[in-house]
Amino acid sequence: MIEFRCCSDQDNAISDLNIKLLSIPVIDQYQQQCNATALAQLGIKVLKDLNEETKQDFYEWVAAPKIPVEMKANDIKQTFTLPVGNG
């Protein structure tokens, strides 16, 4: 199980969602694949499909312990100051 903690630099507030996440990205959708790759890098289980072939992977995910993941909240003001290409 993944344990997400969202931390705000401004007030150090911590929100613990305490949920399990499993990603099954939509086939042939580039953004879905990118999101799944990012989630996998955080340690979140990603499956290509949910079927007989992936059943064991799913059961292992259900039985797995929580994995703590700490994420800092975006600073929106800072984000808006980033350079954007005029492509």
MISEZA-849430 format. One line per field, with one value per residue (C-alpha): residue number from 1; x, y, z. Coordinates in nm, 3 decimals, padded with zeros to 5 digits, always signed. Layout:
// MISEZA-849430
resi	c(NUM;...)
east	c(X;...)
north	c(Y;...)
up	c(Z;...)
//
This chain:
// MISEZA-849430
resi	c(1;2;3;4;5;6;7;8;9;10;11;12;13;14;15;16;17;18;19;20;21;22;23;24;25;26;27;28;29;30;31;32;33;34;35;36;37;38;39;40;41;42;43;44;45;46;47;48;49;50;51;52;53;54;55;56;57;58;59;60;61;62;63;64;65;66;67;68;69;70;71;72;73;74;75;76;77;78;79;80;81;82;83;84;85;86;87)
east	c(+00.000;+00.130;+00.104;+00.099;+00.197;+00.144;+00.349;+00.307;+00.629;+00.423;+00.250;+00.408;+00.058;+00.064;-00.229;-00.216;-00.445;-00.353;-00.485;-00.354;-00.287;-00.267;-00.227;-00.370;-00.308;-00.537;-00.371;-00.234;-00.281;+00.054;-00.038;-00.161;+00.171;+00.365;+00.160;+00.208;+00.584;+00.596;+00.385;+00.610;+00.912;+00.738;+00.699;+00.335;+00.234;+00.150;-00.024;-00.087;-00.419;-00.622;-00.677;-00.577;-00.215;-00.187;-00.403;-00.102;+00.051;-00.279;-00.296;+00.064;-00.025;-00.324;-00.104;+00.188;+00.264;+00.230;+00.509;+00.549;+00.578;+00.638;+00.546;+00.586;+00.299;+00.355;+00.434;+00.193;+00.355;+00.695;+00.548;+00.408;+00.754;+00.909;+01.004;+00.766;+00.873;+00.704;+00.727)
north	c(+00.000;+00.345;+00.610;+00.960;+01.261;+01.603;+01.872;+02.245;+02.445;+02.741;+02.588;+02.240;+02.086;+01.711;+01.525;+01.146;+00.985;+00.635;+00.458;+00.194;+00.294;+00.069;+00.217;+00.057;+00.314;+00.336;+00.169;+00.399;+00.714;+00.895;+01.096;+00.781;+00.611;+00.912;+00.919;+00.545;+00.584;+00.861;+00.657;+00.353;+00.568;+00.649;+00.277;+00.247;-00.079;-00.043;-00.316;-00.315;-00.493;-00.672;-01.029;-01.388;-01.316;-01.029;-01.185;-01.289;-00.940;-00.796;-01.031;-00.945;-00.576;-00.634;-00.819;-00.575;-00.343;+00.034;+00.222;+00.576;+00.839;+01.201;+01.466;+01.840;+02.057;+02.277;+02.641;+02.793;+03.139;+02.985;+02.761;+03.065;+03.226;+02.932;+03.005;+02.863;+02.799;+02.990;+02.691)
up	c(+00.000;-00.088;+00.178;+00.030;+00.235;+00.078;+00.240;+00.190;+00.226;+00.340;+00.643;+00.675;+00.668;+00.618;+00.466;+00.484;+00.228;+00.350;+00.040;-00.194;-00.553;-00.855;-01.201;-01.515;-01.790;-02.091;-02.392;-02.666;-02.456;-02.427;-02.117;-01.941;-02.016;-01.885;-01.566;-01.516;-01.561;-01.302;-01.060;-01.109;-01.022;-00.693;-00.625;-00.725;-00.891;-01.262;-01.461;-01.836;-01.787;-01.524;-01.643;-01.567;-01.660;-01.412;-01.139;-00.929;-00.956;-00.836;-00.536;-00.446;-00.459;-00.230;+00.022;+00.002;+00.295;+00.269;+00.094;+00.228;-00.046;+00.042;-00.212;-00.177;-00.291;-00.595;-00.536;-00.792;-00.790;-00.860;-01.132;-01.317;-01.324;-01.512;-01.873;-02.133;-02.491;-02.772;-03.006)
//
